[in-house]
């Protein structure tokens, strides 16, 4: 199958998915499940913890077998109206958008799985896989980028850098796809745990004693500005790293250097390979 044909098929598949999720058959039902139980059921079944819980792998073959259940959950997200969303608490809105990003990312992978090695295989010559507006959400068609950057990262709405440890881009370099849905009732604790997991993963973040420098995920390079917004009193990336000195380094002296923000920071290469549990 040619690359052009595959791209055309992907476009048709995404358009069909958007049409189904936006159809009248999925009109808003009374009461939204803020526990996101349907999403949790899928995650617990198809997400595997690795490296002591510091990372996860997604069993996309299993998600594919349960794709009908996934589509039902996606339809429940698509059915939420802007008015309903606007009446929710801040934590309910943030959990909703985070779960939406992750669930629609899984659906995007399934449009080509198993015939792909990376989410980037779904991109086109002049467009990344995060740009197409194929997702029916809050009364309009949005892209994955819209959910992450225009909604979750919109200044003044959440201003929470932990979003980068909660959303998952289906890649090995990403922080873990959490094995349960995010819920407003536990959101802070869940986001803190996601952050701790990622900062504890020495394959992505570590103090290199030989070079005397911190080596952090490329995420901190791409979104460094988000760690200067004053969340919990943190106004710089070194100040954020200082909170995790015990996870980043082994010796008391190296940990103290991190806490004192007296080390250089370098950014590691990002692994875009699919986080598939084959």
PETADA-V694296 format. One line per field, one symbol per residue. ss: DSSP state (H for helix, E for strand, - for the rest). phi: phi as a letter, one per 40 degrees, with the letter a starting at -180 (. if undefined). psi: psi as a letter, one per 30 degrees, with the letter a starting at -180 (. if undefined). A space follows every 50 residues. Layout:
ss: ???
phi: ???
psi: ???
//
This chain:
ss: --HHHHHHHHHHHHHHHHHHH--HHH----------HHHHHHHHHHEEEE HHH-EEEE-HHHHHH-HHHHHHHHHHHH---HHHHH---HHHHHHHHHHH HHHHHHHHHH-------EHHHH-E--E-------EEE--EEE-HHHHHHH HH--------HHHHH-----E------------HHHHHHHHHHHHHHHHH -----EEE----EEEE--HHHH-HHHHH--HHH---HHHHHH--HHHH-- -HHHHHHHH----EEEE-----EE-E--
phi: .ccccccccccccccccccccccdcbcdccgbcccfcccddccccbbbcb fggcabbbccccdccbcccccccdcccccccdccdccccdcccccdcccc dcccccccdccbcccabadccccbdbaccccccbccafgabbbccccccc bcbccgcbfbccdcbbcbbgbcccdccccaccbdcbcdcccccdccdccc cccbbacccccgacbbdddcccbdcccbcgcfgcbacdccddcbdcccbc cdccccccccfbbcbbbccbcccccccc
psi: kleeeeeeeeeeeeeeeeeefglffhlklkkkjffheeeeeeefegkkkl hggfllkkifeeeefgeeeeeeeeeeeffkleeeefflleeeeeeeeeee eeefeeeeefffkghlflffffllegklffekifkjkhglklleeeeeef degkkfeehjffefgekkgglefllkjkgllkkefgeeeeeeeeeeeeff jffeklkjeefhlkjlkfefeeheffggfgkhgkgleeeeeefgeeffle leeeeeeeeghhklklkllkjgkkhki.
//
